[in-house]
């Protein structure tokens, strides 16, 4: 387990507390960059090949599992093969929760229906104005990901994807505001969506429904900040164990590093940590 602090300090202590909580623990995970490697074409993303077996084994030792993602809920269920995982969890009396579009949509292993609001007002007119703004900033041909409730502008296909994303941030923020929308910047992507919902609120909903005694959450990007902050606040208020896991891949360390308790090497590292948690919880 890769630590942000020297071995034996806060990261290890928080991990041990979550292990001790065992069957009362809620495990929440982002999808892209956490369970699925980041790929150039978002439609080609697939869950790590070992994820299903790891999550199913883990479910027997914790209270509930949840995927909390910016992707549409139905899309991540398909890309992640989550229906089959939900079937396996149901056999042991456990639930799989999926919160998509930062919490605007949800799906569960028991309901198997995506529930969510209609597209936000202003999204269609934003999309109509988007090509002109992209062209003015040398981003014509950017991959536009339609998410139903949101639009993602990806820069991964350009020679300087990070620099282009940085240059697009201000004009897309301005255009989004004109249409009553907000932006969610990420790794070589800028997502435009309705305000008022984020992963922190999805976590609050899960806490109300699951009543966990501990929470472990893993994420990799800016969209996970609110989840990390909500879990930190919940832990302080309740005195319950929490463990925030930063799935880090690539040369640059993002802002989640300062909030996390543990840092691991991408989806492979996340699954390694979950395997360790399963083994250690079984030994308690």
Backbone torsions as a table, in degrees:
resi	resn	phi	psi	omega
1	UNK	NA	117.2	-178.9
2	UNK	-79.3	131.5	-173.0
3	UNK	-108.6	150.3	169.7
4	UNK	-83.6	-19.5	178.0
5	UNK	-118.4	165.3	176.6
6	UNK	-57.2	149.6	-178.4
7	UNK	-56.8	138.7	177.5
8	UNK	95.0	-3.3	-179.6
9	UNK	-102.2	-145.7	-166.1
10	UNK	-56.7	-43.3	-178.0
11	UNK	-59.2	-46.6	179.2
12	UNK	-65.3	-39.3	-179.6
13	UNK	-65.2	-41.4	178.8
14	UNK	-67.6	-38.8	176.3
15	UNK	-60.7	-46.4	-179.1
16	UNK	-61.5	-36.6	179.8
17	UNK	-67.8	-38.4	177.2
18	UNK	-67.9	-39.8	176.4
19	UNK	-59.1	-44.1	-179.0
20	UNK	-64.3	-33.0	178.2
21	UNK	-70.6	-29.3	172.3
22	UNK	44.9	-106.4	-171.9
23	UNK	-66.9	-8.3	177.9
24	UNK	-98.9	6.6	-172.7
25	UNK	-89.2	133.8	169.5
26	UNK	-96.6	126.1	176.4
27	UNK	-108.2	118.9	177.6
28	UNK	-117.2	140.1	-175.4
29	UNK	-140.4	138.3	167.3
30	UNK	-70.1	170.0	179.8
31	UNK	-102.9	-72.2	-177.2
32	UNK	-65.7	126.2	179.9
33	UNK	84.1	-9.0	-178.9
34	UNK	-118.4	-51.7	173.8
35	UNK	-106.7	-20.7	-179.6
36	UNK	-125.3	132.8	175.4
37	UNK	-62.0	145.2	175.8
38	UNK	-68.4	131.2	178.9
39	UNK	-127.6	161.6	-176.9
40	UNK	-63.2	-41.1	-179.8
41	UNK	-102.9	109.8	-177.8
42	UNK	-56.8	-28.8	-180.0
43	UNK	-70.2	-16.4	-178.9
44	UNK	-94.6	0.8	-179.1
45	UNK	-66.8	140.2	176.2
46	UNK	-138.1	148.8	177.9
47	UNK	-63.1	148.2	178.8
48	UNK	-54.4	141.1	-174.0
49	UNK	-61.0	-23.2	180.0
50	UNK	-94.2	-4.6	-170.6
51	UNK	-63.3	-42.7	-176.2
52	UNK	-58.6	-50.1	-177.6
53	UNK	-64.8	-37.6	179.9
54	UNK	-66.8	-45.3	-178.0
55	UNK	-67.4	-38.2	179.4
56	UNK	-65.7	-43.6	177.6
57	UNK	-63.8	-41.0	180.0
58	UNK	-63.4	-38.3	-176.4
59	UNK	-57.8	-28.8	-179.5
60	UNK	-71.6	-12.7	-175.8
61	UNK	-113.7	-4.2	-177.9
62	UNK	-127.3	176.5	-175.4
63	UNK	-81.7	-43.3	-178.3
64	UNK	-160.1	155.9	175.6
65	UNK	-118.4	142.6	178.2
66	UNK	-141.3	139.9	170.1
67	UNK	-105.3	123.5	-178.1
68	UNK	-122.7	109.6	-167.2
69	UNK	-137.1	158.6	172.6
70	UNK	-81.0	-14.3	177.9
71	UNK	-71.0	157.4	169.8
72	UNK	-57.1	141.3	-176.0
73	UNK	-59.4	-46.0	-179.2
74	UNK	-62.7	-36.5	179.6
75	UNK	-65.4	-44.2	-177.7
76	UNK	-72.0	-29.9	174.2
77	UNK	-61.0	-42.2	-179.7
78	UNK	-71.2	-49.9	-177.0
79	UNK	-64.8	-29.9	-177.5
80	UNK	-94.5	-1.8	-175.2
81	UNK	57.1	36.8	-171.1
82	UNK	-73.7	-23.2	177.9
83	UNK	-62.8	-40.5	178.8
84	UNK	-67.5	-38.1	177.0
85	UNK	-65.4	-41.2	178.3
86	UNK	-62.0	-37.4	177.5
87	UNK	-60.3	-45.3	-179.2
88	UNK	-65.0	-38.8	178.7
89	UNK	-67.7	-37.9	-179.9
90	UNK	-60.8	-33.9	180.0
91	UNK	-64.9	-25.4	177.7
92	UNK	-103.2	13.8	177.0
93	UNK	74.2	24.6	-178.4
94	UNK	-113.5	156.5	-177.2
95	UNK	-111.2	143.0	170.2
96	UNK	-109.8	123.3	178.6
97	UNK	-105.4	139.3	174.8
98	UNK	-127.1	120.6	174.0
99	UNK	-110.4	116.4	-179.9
100	UNK	-106.6	167.1	179.4
101	UNK	51.1	44.7	176.9
102	UNK	64.8	15.8	179.2
103	UNK	114.6	-6.5	177.7
104	UNK	-70.4	-26.9	178.4
105	UNK	-119.7	153.4	173.9
106	UNK	-145.8	155.1	179.7
107	UNK	-147.4	148.0	175.7
108	UNK	-139.5	160.2	179.7
109	UNK	-63.7	-23.8	-179.9
110	UNK	-87.3	-33.4	-176.8
111	UNK	-91.2	-39.2	179.7
112	UNK	58.7	27.3	177.5
113	UNK	-131.7	132.5	176.3
114	UNK	-79.9	125.6	179.5
115	UNK	-115.6	129.8	-179.8
116	UNK	-169.9	171.0	-178.2
117	UNK	-81.6	171.1	173.5
118	UNK	-71.9	165.1	177.2
119	UNK	-56.8	146.0	-177.4
120	UNK	-67.6	148.6	173.9
121	UNK	-61.7	139.9	178.5
122	UNK	96.8	-16.4	-177.0
123	UNK	-67.0	-42.1	-179.2
124	UNK	-64.3	-43.9	-179.9
125	UNK	-69.7	-32.5	173.9
126	UNK	-60.3	-46.7	-178.9
127	UNK	-63.4	-34.3	178.9
128	UNK	-65.6	-35.2	-178.9
129	UNK	-86.5	-13.6	-173.0
130	UNK	-62.6	-45.3	-176.8
131	UNK	-56.8	-38.6	-179.2
132	UNK	-64.4	-41.7	179.6
133	UNK	-66.9	-42.7	179.0
134	UNK	-62.5	-43.7	179.7
135	UNK	-61.7	-39.6	-178.5
136	UNK	-65.8	-19.2	-177.9
137	UNK	-116.5	22.2	175.2
138	UNK	69.6	25.9	-176.8
139	UNK	-117.0	18.7	175.4
140	UNK	-61.4	139.3	-175.1
141	UNK	91.3	0.9	175.2
142	UNK	-61.3	144.5	179.8
143	UNK	-75.4	122.6	179.6
144	UNK	-103.8	117.8	-179.0
145	UNK	-97.7	115.7	178.0
146	UNK	-83.3	123.6	-178.0
147	UNK	-116.8	8.1	-179.5
148	UNK	83.5	-62.7	178.6
149	UNK	-98.9	-0.9	-175.8
150	UNK	-157.8	170.2	176.1
151	UNK	-133.1	131.7	176.5
152	UNK	-108.2	130.8	176.3
153	UNK	-105.6	110.0	-175.4
154	UNK	-98.7	138.1	179.3
155	UNK	-113.9	10.0	-173.4
156	UNK	-63.0	-23.0	-175.5
157	UNK	-85.5	-2.0	-177.6
158	UNK	-95.0	157.2	-178.1
159	UNK	-59.2	-35.9	178.9
160	UNK	-122.4	73.6	-172.8
161	UNK	-62.5	-38.0	-179.6
162	UNK	-69.7	-42.7	179.2
163	UNK	-64.3	-41.0	179.1
164	UNK	-66.1	-42.2	178.2
165	UNK	-60.0	-39.7	178.7
166	UNK	-65.2	-40.2	-179.7
167	UNK	-69.9	-29.7	-179.3
168	UNK	-80.2	-16.2	-171.9
169	UNK	-58.8	-49.7	-177.5
170	UNK	-66.3	-49.9	-179.5
171	UNK	-64.8	-35.4	178.6
172	UNK	-73.4	-33.0	174.7
173	UNK	-61.8	-44.5	-179.7
174	UNK	-64.8	-45.5	-179.5
175	UNK	-63.8	-41.6	178.8
176	UNK	-61.0	-43.6	-179.2
177	UNK	-62.2	-35.8	178.5
178	UNK	-61.1	-25.7	-176.4
179	UNK	-109.7	16.4	176.9
180	UNK	71.9	27.8	-177.4
181	UNK	-118.2	173.0	177.5
182	UNK	-129.4	164.9	177.5
183	UNK	-110.3	154.3	175.4
184	UNK	-131.2	94.6	-179.9
185	UNK	-72.1	148.4	177.9
186	UNK	-144.0	-160.8	-179.7
187	UNK	-77.0	103.3	179.2
188	UNK	58.9	32.8	175.9
189	UNK	-152.6	143.5	172.3
190	UNK	-123.1	119.3	-179.0
191	UNK	-102.4	139.3	179.8
192	UNK	-116.8	127.5	-175.0
193	UNK	-155.0	176.5	178.2
194	UNK	-71.2	147.2	175.7
195	UNK	-76.2	168.5	170.4
196	UNK	102.0	-11.1	179.5
197	UNK	-131.7	140.5	175.6
198	UNK	-154.8	174.4	-174.7
199	UNK	-65.9	-25.0	176.6
200	UNK	-63.3	-39.0	177.3
201	UNK	-69.4	-35.8	175.6
202	UNK	-61.8	-40.4	177.3
203	UNK	-63.2	-41.5	178.9
204	UNK	-61.4	-39.2	176.7
205	UNK	-63.0	-44.1	178.7
206	UNK	-61.9	-42.8	179.5
207	UNK	-60.4	-42.5	179.5
208	UNK	-63.6	-37.5	-175.0
209	UNK	-84.4	-35.3	-172.7
210	UNK	-96.6	-28.1	-175.8
211	UNK	51.0	60.1	-177.3
212	UNK	-75.1	161.7	173.9
213	UNK	-100.1	-9.6	177.9
214	UNK	-159.8	157.2	178.2
215	UNK	-136.2	131.6	166.9
216	UNK	-114.5	131.2	177.6
217	UNK	-134.9	136.5	178.7
218	UNK	-121.2	133.4	177.8
219	UNK	-152.1	175.2	-174.3
220	UNK	-136.3	-5.8	-169.6
221	UNK	-145.2	-179.6	-175.3
222	UNK	-56.6	-34.1	-179.2
223	UNK	-65.0	-12.0	179.6
224	UNK	-94.2	-5.6	-176.1
225	UNK	-58.9	-46.6	-178.3
226	UNK	-62.5	-35.2	176.4
227	UNK	-64.5	-45.7	178.7
228	UNK	-59.0	-45.8	-177.6
229	UNK	-65.9	-40.2	179.2
230	UNK	-63.7	-39.3	-179.1
231	UNK	-70.7	-40.1	175.5
232	UNK	-58.3	-45.4	-179.3
233	UNK	-64.3	-41.3	178.4
234	UNK	-62.6	-42.6	179.9
235	UNK	-63.0	-40.7	179.3
236	UNK	-67.2	-39.7	-177.9
237	UNK	-68.7	-41.8	-173.9
238	UNK	-94.7	-19.0	-173.9
239	UNK	75.7	14.6	-177.2
240	UNK	-89.1	153.1	-178.9
241	UNK	-67.5	142.4	173.6
242	UNK	-137.9	151.3	175.1
243	UNK	-141.6	117.9	-179.0
244	UNK	-105.0	122.0	-171.7
245	UNK	-112.4	122.8	178.3
246	UNK	-97.5	113.9	176.1
247	UNK	-85.5	104.7	-171.7
248	UNK	-111.5	123.2	175.2
249	UNK	-136.5	135.0	-179.3
250	UNK	106.9	173.7	-173.0
251	UNK	-77.2	-24.7	-174.3
252	UNK	-100.6	135.7	175.9
253	UNK	-93.2	125.2	-176.2
254	UNK	-85.5	-177.1	-176.7
255	UNK	-66.5	-19.5	177.7
256	UNK	-64.7	-23.4	-178.5
257	UNK	-58.0	-35.7	-178.2
258	UNK	-75.5	-18.1	-180.0
259	UNK	-97.6	-21.4	-170.9
260	UNK	-78.1	157.2	173.5
261	UNK	-95.9	-29.8	-174.9
262	UNK	-137.9	140.1	176.2
263	UNK	-118.8	130.4	179.9
264	UNK	-128.4	166.5	-174.0
265	UNK	-91.3	85.5	173.9
266	UNK	61.8	-166.4	-178.7
267	UNK	-55.3	-36.1	178.6
268	UNK	-61.7	-41.3	178.4
269	UNK	-69.8	-37.1	177.1
270	UNK	-60.3	-48.1	-178.4
271	UNK	-66.2	-34.7	175.7
272	UNK	-62.0	-42.1	177.7
273	UNK	-64.4	-41.4	-179.9
274	UNK	-67.9	-34.2	174.4
275	UNK	-63.1	-44.4	178.7
276	UNK	-61.5	-42.4	178.4
277	UNK	-62.0	-41.4	179.8
278	UNK	-61.9	-45.9	-179.9
279	UNK	-63.9	-45.7	-175.7
280	UNK	-69.9	-36.3	178.0
281	UNK	-66.0	-35.0	178.7
282	UNK	-66.5	-26.8	-176.9
283	UNK	-86.3	-10.2	-177.8
284	UNK	-73.6	NA	NA
